[in-house]
Amino acid sequence: MIRAIFFTAFVFTFVGCKKDQPTADSGPKTPLSKPKIEVREDGLAYEVGATTPFTGSVKKLDAKGQLLFERPFTAGKRNGVERRFTPGNPPVRELEITWKDGEKVLHIDYWPNGQKKREGPMRNGVLFGLVQKWYEDGALRFRATYDENFQWHGHAYDRDDDRNLMWNAEFNHGKYISGHHPADFVPKP
């Protein structure tokens, strides 16, 4: 009999103390972000309470479970494609950053309509190589190759906000060689 009383009390305790389950009309949920990580003195990311550097992805989801953010890690360093999305139905991609062993190697931004806005490879935290920009309708706005000193090298093409041609010219490590340039441009000797 005593066992039956304890069993009944045990069942009522857990059933009675159960948290309310969310329903469709119970209001918005807080966005989820898992797992929780921290960057320690050694510069590596660890899951909170862990002793080994984190490998996996940190994700943030909206109330409907749609992905808003994802950042991959390998052995505590950012590694892979980080993606960010704007909230919405469906979420719209706004940014992609490719990481390799903790270094940013490619950066891509997107317009709200999903078209690419900017794309550029990086080396040591600086744009390096072919960099491109587009207008919101997808038309090319800018294309140039940057050298290791962040100077144009080779062909450079650039238009302003009103789509007026500014540059369609050749450069040699930042020095203008030939081609179309803005009217107020004075080449350096």
Backbone as JSON, one array per atom type, in Angstrom:
{
  "sequence": "MIRAIFFTAFVFTFVGCKKDQPTADSGPKTPLSKPKIEVREDGLAYEVGATTPFTGSVKKLDAKGQLLFERPFTAGKRNGVERRFTPGNPPVRELEITWKDGEKVLHIDYWPNGQKKREGPMRNGVLFGLVQKWYEDGALRFRATYDENFQWHGHAYDRDDDRNLMWNAEFNHGKYISGHHPADFVPKP",
  "N": [[0.81, -1.19, 0.0], [1.92, 1.27, 0.82], [3.85, 1.51, -1.13], [2.22, 1.93, -3.39], [1.12, 4.43, -2.78], [3.44, 6.08, -2.78], [4.21, 5.66, -5.45], [2.0, 6.78, -6.81], [2.19, 9.44, -5.89], [4.68, 10.08, -6.98], [4.15, 9.88, -9.79], [2.17, 11.91, -10.04], [3.69, 14.12, -9.31], [5.58, 14.38, -11.42], [3.89, 14.53, -13.68], [2.24, 16.66, -13.0], [4.1, 18.73, -12.72], [5.09, 19.1, -15.19], [6.32, 21.12, -17.82], [4.45, 23.57, -19.65], [3.55, 22.66, -22.89], [4.57, 24.09, -25.96], [2.23, 25.63, -28.18], [0.63, 26.24, -31.35], [-0.45, 28.78, -31.06], [0.86, 29.89, -28.89], [2.57, 32.01, -28.86], [5.62, 33.71, -29.97], [8.71, 31.92, -30.11], [11.94, 32.03, -28.55], [14.81, 32.58, -30.58], [16.88, 29.8, -31.32], [20.18, 28.8, -30.43], [22.78, 26.73, -30.87], [25.63, 24.6, -30.53], [26.63, 26.17, -27.39], [29.48, 28.11, -27.49], [32.83, 29.14, -26.62], [35.57, 31.38, -26.99], [38.8, 30.83, -26.1], [41.87, 31.72, -24.26], [43.89, 30.62, -25.85], [43.03, 31.18, -28.36], [41.33, 29.45, -29.61], [38.13, 27.89, -30.25], [35.85, 26.52, -27.93], [33.39, 24.21, -26.8], [31.23, 25.24, -24.24], [32.46, 24.35, -21.13], [33.92, 22.21, -22.12], [37.0, 20.37, -22.71], [38.47, 19.96, -24.96], [39.22, 21.44, -28.16], [36.54, 22.73, -30.17], [34.75, 20.94, -32.66], [32.55, 21.06, -35.24], [29.33, 22.55, -36.0], [28.03, 25.74, -35.2], [24.79, 26.76, -34.82], [22.03, 28.92, -35.48], [18.62, 29.13, -35.11], [15.38, 30.17, -36.3], [12.09, 30.82, -34.85], [10.54, 29.01, -36.21], [12.24, 27.03, -36.78], [13.89, 27.43, -38.92], [17.0, 27.94, -40.53], [19.11, 30.56, -39.52], [21.7, 31.24, -39.13], [24.93, 29.85, -39.48], [27.96, 28.51, -38.45], [30.82, 26.83, -39.11], [33.3, 24.79, -37.44], [36.58, 23.41, -37.06], [38.59, 21.59, -35.03], [38.6, 23.75, -33.21], [38.98, 26.0, -34.79], [37.62, 28.33, -37.14], [36.26, 26.9, -39.99], [35.34, 26.14, -43.15], [32.16, 26.92, -44.73], [30.63, 29.74, -43.59], [27.37, 30.82, -43.0], [24.81, 33.28, -43.26], [21.46, 34.32, -42.77], [18.62, 36.39, -43.51], [15.84, 36.96, -41.35], [12.69, 35.63, -42.24], [10.12, 34.47, -44.49], [10.55, 32.51, -47.01], [13.72, 32.41, -45.11], [16.27, 34.68, -46.28], [19.33, 34.42, -47.93], [22.11, 36.27, -46.81], [24.83, 36.51, -46.44], [27.95, 34.89, -47.0], [30.81, 33.39, -45.81], [33.87, 31.98, -46.44], [36.0, 29.96, -44.63], [39.31, 28.9, -43.81], [41.18, 26.97, -41.81], [40.87, 28.9, -39.74], [41.28, 31.31, -41.05], [39.91, 33.88, -43.05], [38.95, 33.3, -46.33], [37.28, 33.79, -48.48], [34.73, 36.08, -49.25], [31.34, 36.76, -49.52], [28.63, 38.82, -50.2], [25.06, 39.33, -50.28], [22.28, 40.74, -52.06], [19.01, 41.81, -50.84], [17.19, 40.52, -52.53], [18.36, 38.17, -53.15], [20.32, 38.14, -55.13], [23.83, 38.18, -55.92], [25.89, 40.56, -54.28], [28.5, 41.43, -53.61], [31.71, 39.96, -54.1], [34.68, 38.51, -53.07], [37.97, 37.19, -52.88], [40.2, 36.56, -50.11], [43.28, 37.28, -48.44], [45.29, 36.98, -45.7], [43.49, 38.61, -44.29], [42.87, 40.66, -46.05], [41.46, 41.91, -49.1], [42.25, 40.11, -52.04], [43.13, 39.29, -55.27], [40.63, 38.5, -57.78], [37.99, 40.7, -57.52], [34.55, 41.36, -57.34], [31.56, 43.29, -57.92], [28.03, 43.79, -57.91], [25.04, 45.32, -59.22], [21.72, 45.54, -57.78], [20.0, 44.33, -59.59], [21.55, 42.43, -60.76], [23.35, 43.22, -62.7], [26.72, 43.85, -63.7], [28.8, 45.82, -61.69], [31.37, 46.39, -60.79], [34.66, 45.22, -61.36], [37.75, 44.01, -60.64], [41.19, 43.12, -60.25], [43.06, 42.62, -57.38], [46.35, 43.19, -56.17], [49.0, 41.9, -54.0], [49.5, 44.14, -52.47], [47.12, 45.42, -52.23], [46.37, 46.83, -54.53], [45.11, 47.79, -57.75], [45.57, 45.52, -60.41], [46.13, 44.67, -63.68], [43.17, 44.46, -65.68], [40.65, 46.83, -64.86], [37.34, 47.57, -64.04], [34.74, 49.8, -63.44], [31.72, 51.19, -62.25], [29.57, 53.92, -61.24], [27.01, 54.7, -58.7], [24.88, 55.56, -60.29], [25.29, 54.19, -62.57], [27.12, 55.21, -64.33], [30.02, 55.01, -66.33], [33.12, 54.76, -64.81], [35.73, 53.66, -64.64], [37.53, 51.79, -67.02], [39.97, 50.31, -67.56], [43.55, 49.6, -67.79], [45.94, 48.45, -65.42], [49.1, 48.41, -63.73], [50.15, 46.97, -61.06], [48.86, 48.98, -59.46], [49.52, 51.27, -60.88], [48.29, 53.4, -63.35], [47.84, 52.47, -66.72], [46.51, 52.49, -69.3], [43.38, 53.39, -70.95], [39.83, 54.0, -70.25], [39.02, 56.56, -67.92], [37.96, 58.47, -64.98], [36.98, 61.9, -65.57], [38.26, 63.77, -63.93], [40.6, 62.54, -63.2], [44.07, 62.44, -62.74], [46.87, 61.1, -64.03], [49.61, 59.66, -62.23], [53.03, 60.63, -62.49]],
  "CA": [[0.0, 0.0, 0.0], [2.82, 2.42, 0.87], [4.44, 1.62, -2.47], [1.21, 2.5, -4.28], [1.02, 5.87, -2.46], [4.65, 6.71, -3.3], [4.15, 5.61, -6.92], [1.0, 7.76, -7.22], [2.78, 10.77, -5.63], [5.76, 10.23, -7.97], [3.52, 10.15, -11.08], [1.54, 13.24, -9.99], [4.74, 15.13, -9.26], [6.13, 14.61, -12.75], [2.84, 14.95, -14.61], [1.78, 17.98, -12.56], [5.16, 19.73, -12.85], [5.55, 19.16, -16.58], [6.17, 22.45, -18.39], [3.46, 23.67, -20.72], [4.09, 22.43, -24.22], [4.18, 25.18, -26.84], [1.23, 25.35, -29.2], [0.73, 27.16, -32.48], [-0.81, 30.13, -30.66], [1.44, 30.23, -27.59], [3.47, 33.14, -29.02], [6.91, 33.41, -30.6], [9.77, 31.33, -29.31], [13.24, 32.67, -28.67], [15.65, 31.85, -31.52], [17.78, 28.83, -30.69], [21.56, 28.81, -30.87], [23.45, 25.6, -30.23], [25.92, 24.61, -29.1], [27.25, 27.39, -26.87], [30.93, 27.99, -27.51], [33.59, 30.28, -26.13], [36.94, 31.44, -27.48], [39.68, 30.91, -24.93], [43.14, 32.43, -24.41], [44.69, 30.05, -26.94], [42.44, 31.61, -29.62], [40.49, 28.39, -30.15], [36.76, 27.81, -29.76], [35.51, 25.33, -27.16], [32.04, 24.16, -26.28], [31.28, 25.61, -22.83], [32.72, 23.23, -20.24], [34.72, 21.16, -22.76], [38.46, 20.5, -22.58], [39.09, 19.87, -26.28], [38.67, 22.41, -29.1], [35.26, 22.36, -30.77], [34.58, 20.57, -34.06], [31.12, 20.99, -35.53], [28.75, 23.82, -36.44], [27.15, 26.5, -34.33], [23.64, 27.15, -35.63], [20.96, 29.69, -34.86], [17.38, 28.88, -35.82], [14.27, 31.03, -35.91], [11.03, 30.13, -34.11], [9.99, 27.93, -37.04], [13.29, 26.05, -37.01], [14.63, 27.73, -40.14], [18.37, 28.35, -40.28], [19.45, 31.97, -39.66], [23.15, 31.41, -39.0], [25.69, 28.62, -39.29], [29.41, 28.74, -38.47], [31.51, 25.56, -38.86], [34.62, 24.78, -36.8], [37.37, 22.18, -37.02], [39.65, 21.7, -34.01], [38.56, 25.06, -32.57], [39.17, 27.09, -35.76], [36.58, 28.43, -38.17], [36.69, 26.11, -41.14], [34.17, 25.81, -43.97], [31.35, 28.06, -45.17], [29.72, 30.38, -42.63], [26.22, 31.37, -43.72], [23.84, 34.07, -42.5], [20.21, 34.54, -43.49], [17.7, 37.34, -42.89], [14.6, 36.3, -40.96], [11.61, 35.78, -43.21], [9.5, 33.22, -44.92], [11.66, 31.83, -46.32], [14.88, 33.26, -44.85], [17.04, 35.02, -47.48], [20.78, 34.41, -47.69], [22.68, 37.61, -46.85], [26.29, 36.5, -46.34], [28.7, 33.63, -46.93], [32.25, 33.58, -45.62], [34.58, 30.71, -46.43], [37.14, 29.97, -43.71], [40.23, 27.77, -43.87], [42.07, 26.98, -40.64], [40.71, 30.14, -38.98], [41.52, 32.49, -41.89], [38.87, 34.17, -44.04], [39.52, 33.18, -47.67], [36.32, 34.27, -49.47], [33.63, 36.83, -48.65], [30.27, 37.04, -50.48], [27.41, 39.46, -49.69], [23.92, 39.2, -51.18], [21.19, 41.71, -51.99], [17.8, 41.21, -50.25], [16.47, 39.69, -53.5], [19.13, 36.94, -53.35], [21.41, 38.33, -56.09], [25.12, 38.52, -55.32], [26.2, 41.99, -54.18], [29.96, 41.54, -53.65], [32.43, 38.71, -53.92], [36.11, 38.71, -53.15], [38.86, 36.33, -52.1], [41.0, 37.29, -49.14], [44.53, 36.71, -47.97], [45.75, 37.72, -44.51], [42.48, 39.57, -43.89], [42.75, 41.74, -47.03], [41.04, 41.45, -50.42], [43.37, 39.75, -52.9], [42.64, 38.55, -56.42], [39.5, 39.07, -58.5], [36.89, 41.2, -56.69], [33.45, 41.79, -58.19], [30.36, 43.84, -57.29], [26.9, 43.83, -58.82], [23.84, 46.06, -58.83], [20.69, 44.64, -57.26], [19.39, 43.57, -60.69], [22.51, 41.44, -61.24], [24.29, 43.8, -63.66], [28.06, 44.06, -63.16], [29.14, 47.19, -61.31], [32.81, 46.53, -60.54], [35.48, 44.02, -61.46], [39.18, 44.33, -60.67], [42.07, 42.2, -59.54], [43.95, 43.29, -56.43], [47.61, 42.5, -55.91], [49.3, 41.69, -52.58], [49.53, 45.44, -51.8], [45.77, 45.94, -52.36], [46.33, 47.77, -55.65], [44.6, 47.18, -58.97], [46.57, 44.97, -61.32], [45.41, 44.14, -64.83], [42.01, 45.23, -66.11], [39.72, 47.28, -63.83], [36.08, 48.08, -64.57], [33.99, 50.34, -62.31], [30.63, 52.14, -62.52], [29.06, 54.55, -60.02], [25.64, 54.33, -58.32], [23.98, 55.87, -61.4], [25.74, 53.33, -63.67], [28.04, 55.9, -65.23], [31.32, 54.36, -66.38], [34.21, 55.5, -64.19], [36.99, 53.04, -65.05], [37.61, 50.63, -67.9], [41.37, 50.61, -67.81], [44.6, 48.65, -67.42], [46.83, 48.89, -64.35], [50.25, 47.57, -63.41], [50.38, 47.11, -59.61], [48.36, 50.27, -58.99], [49.86, 52.37, -61.79], [47.44, 53.47, -64.53], [48.56, 52.26, -67.98], [45.71, 53.02, -70.4], [41.95, 53.09, -70.91], [38.89, 55.02, -69.78], [39.14, 56.95, -66.51], [37.14, 59.65, -64.68], [37.48, 63.14, -66.16], [39.13, 64.49, -62.99], [41.77, 61.72, -62.88], [45.36, 62.88, -63.25], [47.82, 60.0, -63.81], [50.87, 59.98, -61.56], [54.17, 60.44, -63.41]],
  "C": [[0.86, 1.26, 0.0], [3.48, 2.62, -0.5], [3.46, 2.28, -3.43], [1.07, 4.0, -4.04], [2.24, 6.61, -3.01], [4.65, 6.76, -4.83], [3.18, 6.67, -7.44], [1.54, 9.18, -7.02], [3.87, 11.07, -6.66], [5.18, 10.6, -9.34], [2.9, 11.54, -11.09], [2.58, 14.35, -9.98], [5.26, 15.42, -10.66], [5.09, 15.06, -13.76], [2.4, 16.36, -14.26], [2.81, 19.06, -12.76], [5.66, 19.86, -14.27], [5.3, 20.56, -17.11], [5.11, 22.43, -19.47], [4.14, 23.46, -22.05], [3.65, 23.58, -25.12], [3.14, 24.72, -27.85], [1.38, 26.39, -30.29], [0.42, 28.59, -32.07], [-0.26, 30.5, -29.29], [2.47, 31.34, -27.7], [4.81, 32.72, -29.59], [7.89, 32.81, -29.6], [11.04, 32.16, -29.49], [14.06, 31.88, -29.67], [16.64, 30.95, -30.77], [19.17, 28.96, -31.27], [22.27, 27.7, -30.13], [24.61, 25.17, -31.08], [26.51, 25.95, -28.68], [28.76, 27.17, -26.87], [31.56, 29.26, -26.97], [34.98, 30.21, -26.72], [37.83, 31.69, -26.28], [40.99, 31.6, -25.27], [44.0, 31.91, -25.55], [44.14, 30.41, -28.32], [41.54, 30.58, -30.26], [39.11, 28.4, -29.51], [36.53, 26.47, -29.07], [34.03, 25.37, -26.84], [32.15, 24.45, -24.79], [31.43, 24.36, -21.97], [33.6, 22.13, -20.83], [36.21, 21.42, -22.58], [39.18, 20.38, -23.91], [38.44, 20.89, -27.21], [37.46, 21.85, -29.85], [35.38, 22.02, -32.25], [33.09, 20.36, -34.27], [30.63, 22.34, -35.99], [27.9, 24.43, -35.34], [26.02, 26.99, -35.23], [22.66, 27.96, -34.81], [19.73, 29.51, -35.74], [16.31, 29.87, -35.4], [13.19, 30.19, -35.23], [10.43, 28.97, -34.9], [11.04, 26.86, -37.34], [14.09, 26.28, -38.27], [15.99, 28.32, -39.78], [18.56, 29.85, -40.52], [20.96, 32.18, -39.71], [23.79, 30.04, -38.83], [27.17, 28.95, -39.42], [30.11, 27.43, -38.14], [32.9, 25.75, -38.26], [35.26, 23.42, -36.98], [38.51, 22.42, -36.05], [39.75, 23.12, -33.45], [38.75, 26.25, -33.5], [38.0, 27.11, -36.73], [37.1, 27.74, -39.42], [35.46, 25.68, -41.92], [33.4, 27.08, -44.3], [30.4, 28.51, -44.07], [28.6, 31.02, -43.44], [25.31, 32.13, -42.77], [22.64, 34.35, -43.4], [19.41, 35.61, -42.76], [16.46, 36.58, -42.48], [13.53, 36.56, -42.02], [11.05, 34.44, -43.59], [9.57, 33.14, -46.44], [12.77, 32.81, -45.99], [15.66, 33.49, -46.15], [18.51, 35.07, -47.11], [21.3, 35.84, -47.8], [24.2, 37.6, -46.86], [26.81, 35.07, -46.34], [30.17, 33.99, -46.78], [32.88, 32.19, -45.59], [35.83, 30.87, -45.59], [38.0, 28.74, -43.96], [41.22, 27.91, -42.73], [42.05, 28.31, -39.91], [40.94, 31.41, -39.77], [40.38, 32.65, -42.9], [39.51, 34.13, -45.43], [38.57, 33.64, -48.78], [35.15, 34.92, -48.75], [32.61, 37.14, -49.75], [29.09, 37.65, -49.73], [26.32, 39.32, -50.74], [22.94, 40.35, -50.98], [19.97, 41.03, -51.36], [17.01, 40.31, -51.21], [17.22, 38.38, -53.81], [20.25, 37.04, -54.36], [22.71, 38.61, -55.34], [25.32, 40.03, -55.36], [27.7, 42.21, -54.35], [30.56, 40.16, -53.47], [33.92, 38.99, -54.05], [36.89, 37.73, -52.3], [39.71, 37.18, -51.17], [42.27, 36.52, -48.81], [45.02, 37.59, -46.82], [44.78, 38.84, -44.13], [42.24, 40.71, -44.86], [42.28, 41.15, -48.36], [42.27, 41.22, -51.29], [42.83, 38.9, -54.04], [41.45, 39.26, -57.03], [38.35, 39.42, -57.55], [35.81, 41.72, -57.64], [32.3, 42.33, -57.34], [29.28, 43.93, -58.36], [25.84, 44.78, -58.29], [22.78, 45.05, -58.4], [20.01, 43.82, -58.35], [20.34, 42.54, -61.3], [23.51, 41.97, -62.25], [25.63, 44.08, -62.97], [28.3, 45.54, -62.87], [30.65, 47.39, -61.26], [33.49, 45.19, -60.74], [36.94, 44.47, -61.56], [39.94, 43.27, -59.89], [43.0, 43.02, -58.65], [45.21, 42.47, -56.24], [47.84, 42.4, -54.4], [49.39, 42.99, -51.78], [48.18, 46.16, -51.89], [45.69, 47.05, -53.4], [45.79, 47.04, -56.88], [45.75, 46.71, -59.84], [45.84, 44.26, -62.45], [44.22, 45.04, -65.14], [41.11, 45.57, -64.92], [38.51, 47.93, -64.5], [35.25, 48.54, -63.39], [32.93, 51.32, -62.79], [30.15, 52.72, -61.2], [27.62, 54.11, -59.74], [24.62, 54.56, -59.44], [24.35, 55.13, -62.68], [26.59, 54.04, -64.7], [29.4, 55.21, -65.16], [32.38, 55.27, -65.77], [35.55, 54.97, -64.7], [36.73, 51.87, -65.98], [39.03, 50.68, -68.43], [42.3, 49.48, -67.36], [45.52, 49.28, -66.38], [47.97, 47.9, -64.19], [50.61, 47.84, -61.95], [50.06, 48.52, -59.13], [48.66, 51.44, -59.9], [48.98, 52.28, -63.04], [48.29, 53.32, -65.78], [47.78, 52.89, -69.13], [44.24, 52.69, -70.18], [41.12, 54.24, -70.38], [39.07, 55.27, -68.29], [38.24, 58.16, -66.26], [37.8, 60.92, -65.21], [38.44, 63.87, -65.24], [40.38, 63.7, -62.61], [43.02, 62.29, -63.54], [46.36, 61.76, -62.97], [49.08, 60.49, -63.11], [52.02, 59.73, -62.53], [54.97, 59.18, -63.09]]
}
